[in-house]
Amino acid sequence: MYLNYRTQGTCSSNIELEVVDGIIRHVTFWGGCNGNLQGISRLVTGMPAAEVVKRLEGIRCGSRLTSCPDQLCQALHQMGY
């Protein structure tokens, strides 16, 4: 399943995400902190979507109520994980 998720409350604007049989196959963030988001993308690629949600959901960025990792989890929830 492929999703182009529009983020809310973060510097990144979109997350392109592909999940196949519950495993994250591809993640690309648009905008945001390029190096950090490339690192997150590489770390979560190949992981079960449910494990990513378990580890990253609820992370905040400074005083913001969300973060790019948290928005990735929101995208995964929209996909049913």
KABEL-V719593 format. One record per run of one state. SS is the DSSP state (A for helix, B for strand, O for the rest). FROM is the first residue (numbers start at 0). TO is the last residue. If there is no record, write none. Layout:
SS | FROM | TO
SS | FROM | TO
//
This chain:
O | 0 | 0
B | 1 | 5
O | 6 | 10
B | 11 | 19
O | 20 | 21
B | 22 | 30
O | 31 | 32
A | 33 | 43
O | 44 | 46
B | 47 | 47
A | 48 | 55
O | 56 | 66
A | 67 | 77
O | 78 | 80
//
